[in-house]
Amino acid sequence: MNKQPIGIFDSGVGGTSIWKEIYTLLPNENTIYLADSANAPYGIKSKEAILQLSIKNTEYLLNKGCKIIVVACNTATTNAITQLRVKFNVPFIGIEPAIKPAALNSKTKAIGILATKGTLSSELFHKTTNLYAQGHVVIEQIGTGLVELIEAGKATNKETRNLLKLYLKPMLNANIDYLVLGCTHYPYLIPLLLELLPNHVKIIDSGLAVAKQTKAILEKHDLLNSQNSTSKNIFYSNVNPKVMTSLLGNKFNVEFLNF
């Protein structure tokens, strides 16, 4: 069982930002990544639609023998992971916007959160915000159009830059000192964000925390792959895989999957 792969899914290529952190922290682990780009973005879909897509993705990965499932999608985590844990007898790792560290470390007591509609409107998001961000100004911004641009390979073009400038303006007016990226696609916007944000604003995402939690859960269940053999990493996409190949640095092969 320990040699079985870690299964990772997202509503597209964004979750590869999570995969990279897992790959770096756990180089011996085999992985299977499933990009459901044909249904991206999940953030504009109903809760029931998100749940059904998440079940479908999980079933596919479990049929491939995965020993643990990483839901590398904020929207799927906040809307479906509770039901997934009930339905399937396998450990799940979810993702939430990193509100807690941002709120605990903010000096201006103002933080910005850039996320999808599905994440920002979820019960889990509001619960986390109320728990950790009391007494803070929290500027929530739906990143309409950003996932689609990243999926189209346009993470750093002029249209994306203009959208980000629009979305960041109310945050900067509120004097934020932390920007929380609440979608796994958004780390691919960091080069632009660094250009657009003042130096004192720190960008924070959940990637490393998710990788550490994945390691902890594997250790807890005695599922770590202790062999030093070269890991096998398989990537599937149900649209043209070229964008994901470029994001992975052309080091890994992405297979088209009619899914």
C-alpha positions in Angstrom: 0.0 0.0 0.0 2.9 2.4 0.8 4.0 2.3 -2.8 0.6 3.3 -4.1 0.3 6.9 -5.4 -1.0 10.0 -3.8 -4.1 11.1 -5.8 -4.5 14.8 -6.4 -7.4 16.6 -8.2 -8.4 20.1 -9.1 -10.7 21.9 -11.4 -7.8 22.3 -13.8 -4.1 23.1 -13.8 -4.1 25.3 -10.6 -3.6 22.4 -8.3 -0.2 21.7 -9.8 1.0 24.5 -7.5 0.0 22.1 -4.6 1.6 19.1 -6.4 4.9 21.0 -6.7 5.0 21.4 -2.9 4.1 17.8 -2.3 6.7 16.6 -4.9 9.4 18.8 -3.2 8.6 17.6 0.3 7.9 14.0 -0.5 10.2 13.1 -3.4 9.8 9.3 -2.9 6.1 9.4 -3.3 4.3 8.4 -6.5 1.5 10.7 -7.6 -1.4 10.9 -10.0 -2.8 14.3 -10.8 -6.2 14.8 -12.4 -7.1 18.1 -14.0 -10.8 18.5 -14.6 -10.2 21.6 -16.9 -13.3 20.8 -19.0 -15.4 21.9 -16.0 -13.3 24.8 -14.8 -13.9 26.9 -12.9 -15.7 25.1 -10.1 -16.2 28.4 -8.3 -19.2 29.5 -10.3 -21.0 26.1 -10.0 -23.7 25.1 -7.5 -22.7 23.2 -4.4 -24.4 20.0 -5.7 -22.5 20.2 -9.0 -19.2 20.7 -7.2 -20.0 17.7 -5.0 -20.8 15.4 -7.9 -17.6 16.4 -9.8 -15.6 15.9 -6.7 -17.1 12.4 -6.2 -16.3 11.6 -9.9 -12.7 12.7 -9.6 -12.2 10.8 -6.3 -13.7 7.6 -7.8 -11.3 7.8 -10.8 -8.2 8.3 -8.5 -9.3 5.5 -6.2 -9.8 3.2 -9.2 -6.1 4.0 -10.0 -5.1 2.7 -6.6 -4.5 5.9 -4.8 -3.8 5.6 -1.0 -4.8 9.2 -0.1 -6.7 12.0 -1.9 -5.6 15.6 -1.9 -8.4 17.9 -2.9 -6.2 20.6 -4.5 -9.1 23.0 -5.0 -10.3 25.5 -2.5 -13.8 25.4 -3.9 -14.1 21.6 -3.8 -12.7 21.5 -0.3 -15.1 24.1 1.1 -18.1 22.6 -0.6 -17.5 18.9 -0.8 -14.8 17.5 1.5 -17.1 16.7 4.4 -19.3 14.5 2.2 -16.2 12.9 0.5 -14.9 11.8 3.9 -18.2 10.2 4.8 -18.6 8.5 1.4 -15.0 7.1 0.9 -12.9 5.1 3.3 -9.6 6.9 2.5 -7.7 9.8 4.1 -8.5 13.2 2.5 -6.4 16.4 2.6 -8.3 19.6 1.9 -7.3 23.2 1.3 -8.6 26.4 2.9 -7.5 30.0 2.3 -4.6 30.8 4.7 -6.6 33.3 6.8 -5.2 32.2 10.1 -1.5 33.0 9.5 -2.4 36.2 7.7 -4.6 37.4 10.5 -2.2 36.4 13.3 0.7 38.3 11.6 -1.0 41.3 10.2 0.3 44.6 11.6 -2.3 46.8 9.9 -5.2 44.5 10.9 -6.3 44.5 7.3 -6.0 41.5 5.0 -7.1 40.8 1.4 -8.6 37.6 0.2 -8.6 36.8 -3.5 -10.7 33.7 -4.2 -13.6 32.2 -6.2 -17.2 32.8 -5.6 -17.7 29.2 -4.5 -15.0 29.5 -1.8 -16.0 33.0 -0.5 -19.7 32.0 -0.2 -19.0 28.7 1.6 -19.9 27.9 5.2 -16.4 26.7 5.9 -14.8 30.0 4.7 -17.1 32.1 6.8 -16.5 29.9 9.9 -12.7 30.2 9.4 -12.9 34.0 8.9 -15.1 34.5 12.0 -12.7 32.3 14.1 -9.4 33.9 13.2 -10.1 37.4 11.7 -12.2 39.0 14.4 -11.2 42.7 14.8 -9.6 42.7 11.3 -10.7 44.4 8.1 -11.2 41.6 5.6 -11.5 42.6 2.0 -12.9 39.7 0.0 -12.6 39.8 -3.8 -14.0 37.3 -6.3 -11.4 36.7 -8.9 -13.8 36.6 -11.8 -12.1 35.5 -15.0 -8.7 34.7 -13.5 -9.0 30.9 -13.6 -10.1 31.0 -17.2 -7.1 33.1 -18.2 -4.7 30.8 -16.3 -6.3 27.7 -17.9 -5.8 29.4 -21.3 -2.1 29.9 -20.6 -2.4 33.7 -20.1 -1.3 34.0 -16.4 1.0 37.0 -17.2 -0.7 38.8 -20.0 -2.1 42.3 -20.2 -5.7 41.3 -19.6 -4.8 39.4 -16.5 -2.7 42.4 -15.2 -5.6 44.7 -15.8 -8.0 42.5 -13.9 -5.6 42.1 -11.0 -5.1 45.9 -10.8 -8.9 46.3 -10.5 -9.3 43.6 -7.9 -6.3 44.9 -5.8 -7.4 48.5 -5.7 -9.9 48.2 -2.8 -7.5 46.1 -0.9 -4.7 48.6 -1.2 -7.1 51.4 -0.3 -7.8 49.5 3.0 -4.1 49.3 3.7 -3.7 45.5 3.7 -0.4 44.0 4.6 -1.3 40.4 3.7 -2.9 39.0 0.5 -4.3 35.5 0.9 -4.6 33.5 -2.4 -7.7 31.5 -2.0 -7.5 29.4 -5.2 -4.8 27.0 -6.2 -4.6 28.6 -9.6 -3.6 31.9 -8.2 0.0 31.2 -7.2 0.7 31.3 -10.9 -0.2 35.0 -10.7 2.5 35.8 -8.2 5.0 37.2 -10.8 2.3 39.8 -11.7 1.2 40.4 -8.1 4.8 41.1 -7.0 4.9 43.9 -9.7 1.5 45.3 -8.6 1.8 45.2 -4.8 3.8 47.4 -2.5 6.8 45.7 -1.0 5.3 45.5 2.5 2.3 43.4 1.3 3.0 39.7 1.8 1.4 37.1 -0.4 0.4 33.9 1.3 -1.1 30.6 0.0 -1.7 27.1 1.3 0.7 25.1 -0.7 3.5 24.3 1.8 1.0 23.8 4.6 -0.9 21.2 2.5 2.3 19.3 1.7 3.2 19.2 5.4 -0.3 18.0 6.3 -0.1 15.3 3.6 3.1 14.1 5.1 1.7 14.1 8.6 -1.4 12.1 7.6 0.7 9.6 5.6 2.9 9.1 8.7 -0.1 8.8 11.0 -1.5 6.0 8.8 1.9 4.4 8.2 1.6 5.0 4.4 4.8 6.8 3.7 6.8 5.3 0.8 10.2 4.6 2.4 11.8 3.4 -0.8 14.4 5.6 -2.5 13.5 4.7 -6.0 12.6 7.4 -8.5 9.0 8.4 -8.1 6.5 8.0 -10.8 4.3 11.1 -11.5 1.3 10.8 -13.9 -0.7 13.8 -15.0 -4.1 13.7 -16.7 -6.1 16.5 -18.3 -9.4 16.4 -20.1 -8.5 19.4 -22.3 -5.4 20.2 -24.4 -2.6 19.3 -22.0 -0.1 21.9 -23.3 -0.8 24.5 -20.6 -0.2 22.1 -17.8 2.9 20.8 -19.5 4.3 24.4 -19.7 3.4 25.0 -16.0 5.3 21.9 -15.0 8.4 23.1 -16.9 8.1 20.6 -19.7 9.7 18.0 -17.4 6.6 15.8 -17.2 4.3 14.2 -19.7 0.6 15.2 -19.5 -1.8 12.7 -20.9 -5.1 13.6 -22.4 -8.0 11.9 -20.7 -11.5 11.7 -22.1 -13.1 12.2 -18.7 
